Amino acid sequence: MTDMKTRALIFLAVLCLLVPLSAQDSVHNTPVVPVHLTAPDIEVVNQAGEHLRFNSGVVKDRVAVITSFFTSCTAFCPMTQERLARLAKLLHDRMGKDVIFVSVSVDPAKDTPAAMKAWEKKFNVGPGWMLVSGQTENVESLLTSLGLFVDIQRHQSMLIIGNQKKGWVRVSSWSSPKELEQVIDGVEKGSSQSARK
């Protein structure tokens, strides 16, 4: 009898683990909230050590998928990274051309170009994905303007998608890659409800 109970508990535990995995790529109609914001064209530094202006040098009128991160994170950031990596595969050759991912450090003092380069290698960050840091006051100003600023002890669960010309939307970083692709398409076309200002 005890063996049957043990088997039943193991079966239920495995089932609980499999259900979220099977649902990861399904569409759940995650709320997409238009937001009015102005991203400052401040100087940031990327994982290659290049100093660029955020709007004119990083985003360049492409649809930007912006998240916050820090390289010493061992929990939430890698999960967001993995989800965005799957989104990058869906977008394929649009990455870097029409769409850019921008991960902005919330720990600029530690996230040097070398630290971000190591993170890039660890998580196989591909073309069209820029990790940025910079002077603390610049980075904090950028994160605050995007509504992504948090203390390093906390994690931001939202993404900001858009650009200065087509507008911005806020969406959960837990959205499936397919959902996020649809949000990007809507912002890019400027015709969907998700892209309205």
C-alpha positions as CSV (number, residue, x, y, z in Angstrom):
1,M,0.0,0.0,0.0
2,T,2.8,2.3,0.9
3,D,4.5,1.6,-2.5
4,M,1.3,2.6,-4.3
5,K,1.0,5.8,-2.4
6,T,4.7,6.6,-3.1
7,R,4.2,5.9,-6.9
8,A,1.0,8.1,-6.9
9,L,2.9,11.0,-5.3
10,I,5.8,10.7,-7.7
11,F,3.3,10.6,-10.6
12,L,1.6,13.8,-9.4
13,A,4.9,15.5,-8.8
14,V,6.1,14.7,-12.4
15,L,2.7,15.8,-13.8
16,C,3.0,19.2,-11.9
17,L,6.4,19.7,-13.5
18,L,5.3,18.8,-17.0
19,V,2.2,20.9,-17.2
20,P,4.0,24.3,-17.0
21,L,6.6,23.1,-19.6
22,S,3.9,22.1,-22.1
23,A,2.1,25.4,-21.6
24,Q,5.2,27.6,-22.1
25,D,4.7,28.4,-25.7
26,S,0.9,28.6,-25.7
27,V,-0.9,31.9,-26.0
28,H,-2.7,33.1,-22.9
29,N,-3.7,36.6,-24.0
30,T,-1.3,38.3,-21.6
31,P,-2.3,42.0,-21.0
32,V,-0.4,44.4,-23.2
33,V,-0.5,47.9,-21.7
34,P,0.3,51.0,-23.8
35,V,2.6,53.3,-21.9
36,H,3.6,56.9,-22.5
37,L,7.3,57.4,-21.9
38,T,10.3,59.1,-23.3
39,A,13.5,57.1,-23.3
40,P,16.5,59.5,-23.0
41,D,19.2,59.3,-25.6
42,I,21.9,58.9,-23.0
43,E,25.2,57.2,-23.4
44,V,25.5,53.5,-22.5
45,V,28.3,51.0,-23.0
46,N,27.6,47.5,-24.5
47,Q,29.2,44.1,-24.0
48,A,31.8,44.9,-26.8
49,G,32.9,48.1,-24.9
50,E,31.3,50.4,-27.4
51,H,29.9,53.7,-26.1
52,L,26.6,54.4,-27.8
53,R,23.6,56.7,-27.4
54,F,20.5,54.7,-26.3
55,N,18.0,55.8,-29.0
56,S,20.2,56.8,-31.9
57,G,22.9,54.2,-31.4
58,V,21.3,51.2,-29.8
59,V,17.6,51.2,-30.8
60,K,17.9,53.1,-34.1
61,D,14.1,53.1,-34.8
62,R,13.9,49.3,-34.6
63,V,11.3,47.6,-32.3
64,A,13.2,47.2,-29.0
65,V,12.4,44.5,-26.5
66,I,13.9,45.9,-23.3
67,T,14.5,44.1,-20.0
68,S,16.6,44.7,-17.0
69,F,19.1,42.2,-15.6
70,F,22.4,41.9,-13.7
71,T,25.2,39.5,-14.4
72,S,25.4,38.2,-10.8
73,C,21.7,37.1,-10.9
74,T,21.3,33.3,-10.6
75,A,17.5,32.9,-10.6
76,F,15.1,35.2,-12.4
77,C,17.4,36.8,-15.0
78,P,18.5,33.4,-16.5
79,M,14.9,32.4,-16.8
80,T,14.0,35.6,-18.6
81,Q,17.2,35.2,-20.8
82,E,16.1,31.7,-21.8
83,R,12.6,32.8,-22.7
84,L,14.0,35.7,-24.8
85,A,16.5,33.3,-26.5
86,R,13.5,31.2,-27.7
87,L,11.8,34.4,-28.9
88,A,15.0,35.3,-30.8
89,K,14.8,31.9,-32.6
90,L,11.2,32.7,-33.6
91,L,12.2,36.1,-35.0
92,H,15.3,34.6,-36.8
93,D,16.6,37.0,-39.4
94,R,14.5,39.9,-38.1
95,M,16.9,40.1,-35.1
96,G,19.2,43.1,-35.5
97,K,17.4,44.3,-38.6
98,D,13.8,45.1,-37.5
99,V,14.0,44.1,-33.9
100,I,16.7,44.5,-31.2
101,F,16.8,43.0,-27.7
102,V,18.3,45.3,-25.1
103,S,19.1,44.1,-21.6
104,V,19.9,47.0,-19.3
105,S,22.0,46.3,-16.2
106,V,20.6,47.3,-12.8
107,D,24.1,46.9,-11.4
108,P,26.3,49.2,-13.5
109,A,29.1,49.3,-11.0
110,K,29.7,45.6,-11.4
111,D,28.4,45.0,-14.9
112,T,31.4,46.1,-16.9
113,P,31.8,45.2,-20.6
114,A,33.9,42.2,-19.5
115,A,31.3,41.0,-17.1
116,M,28.5,41.4,-19.8
117,K,30.7,39.6,-22.4
118,A,31.0,36.6,-20.0
119,W,27.2,36.7,-19.6
120,E,26.8,36.8,-23.3
121,K,28.9,33.7,-23.8
122,K,27.3,31.9,-20.9
123,F,23.8,32.3,-22.3
124,N,24.6,32.3,-26.0
125,V,23.4,35.8,-26.7
126,G,23.1,36.1,-30.5
127,P,23.1,38.9,-33.1
128,G,20.6,41.6,-32.5
129,W,20.8,41.4,-28.7
130,M,22.7,44.1,-26.8
131,L,23.6,44.1,-23.1
132,V,24.1,47.6,-21.8
133,S,25.5,49.3,-18.7
134,G,27.3,52.6,-18.1
135,Q,27.6,55.4,-15.6
136,T,25.3,54.7,-12.6
137,E,23.3,58.0,-13.0
138,N,22.8,57.4,-16.7
139,V,21.6,53.8,-16.3
140,E,19.3,54.7,-13.4
141,S,17.8,57.5,-15.4
142,L,17.2,55.2,-18.4
143,L,15.7,52.5,-16.2
144,T,13.5,55.0,-14.4
145,S,12.2,56.5,-17.6
146,L,11.3,53.0,-18.9
147,G,9.6,52.0,-15.7
148,L,12.1,49.2,-15.2
149,F,14.2,50.6,-12.3
150,V,14.3,48.3,-9.3
151,D,16.7,47.8,-6.4
152,I,19.1,45.0,-7.1
153,Q,17.5,42.9,-4.4
154,R,14.3,42.8,-6.4
155,H,13.5,41.6,-9.9
156,Q,11.5,43.3,-12.7
157,S,8.9,41.1,-14.2
158,M,8.0,43.4,-17.1
159,L,9.3,44.0,-20.6
160,I,9.0,47.3,-22.5
161,I,8.5,46.9,-26.2
162,G,8.5,49.6,-28.9
163,N,10.5,52.7,-29.8
164,Q,10.1,56.5,-29.7
165,K,8.3,56.8,-33.1
166,K,5.8,53.9,-32.8
167,G,5.2,54.1,-29.1
168,W,5.8,51.7,-26.2
169,V,3.9,48.9,-24.5
170,R,4.4,47.0,-21.3
171,V,4.0,43.2,-21.1
172,S,4.9,40.5,-18.7
173,S,8.3,38.8,-19.1
174,W,6.4,35.5,-18.4
175,S,4.5,35.9,-21.7
176,S,5.2,33.0,-24.1
177,P,7.6,33.7,-27.0
178,K,4.7,33.4,-29.4
179,E,2.8,36.1,-27.5
180,L,5.8,38.3,-27.5
181,E,6.2,37.8,-31.2
182,Q,2.6,39.0,-31.7
183,V,3.2,42.1,-29.6
184,I,6.3,42.9,-31.6
185,D,4.3,42.5,-34.9
186,G,1.6,44.8,-33.6
187,V,4.0,47.5,-32.5
188,E,6.0,47.2,-35.8
189,K,2.8,47.6,-37.9
190,G,1.6,50.4,-35.7
191,S,-1.9,49.1,-36.3
192,S,-2.8,46.8,-33.5
193,Q,-4.5,47.8,-30.2
194,S,-1.3,46.9,-28.5
195,A,0.6,49.7,-30.3
196,R,-1.9,52.5,-29.7
197,K,-0.7,55.5,-27.9
